[in-house]
């Protein structure tokens, strides 16, 4: 009996920043609640900014003009620690801690990269196995909405 090789399903999307992109379906992140302010956009893909950069783009596959710069929260706070509640764990279908990837949305003022900030209060939490993600607002947290990259 011969084994059939399955060709991965590819998704094509048009983006404002990257032009036409083609991504494997298994790379798509499904965000049932969307991003804050963009509840109808539920399919995203992570695109590296550059090979030597910690930054990535969270590009919407539903809206060509929507992409967020994201990065590990550890660049802003090396002690960053996230505790997910039961409802978040259920939403993301998480059963074990190693499934979790955490990113934060970065704001870079035009022409002033030195004033870059990260939103540590509302991280993007990803179940890397199930390819589910959500932007979780940490309501009872001391983390900043606009944490500077380099603390003085």
Secondary structure, DSSP 8 states (H G I E B T S, - for coil): ---------EEEEEETTTEEEEEEGGG-EE-TT-BTTBTT--EEEEEES-TT-S-EEEEESS-TT-EEEEE-GGGT-TT------HHHHHHTT--SGGGEEEEEEEE--TT-GGG-EE--SS-EEEETTTTEEEE---TT----SSEESS--
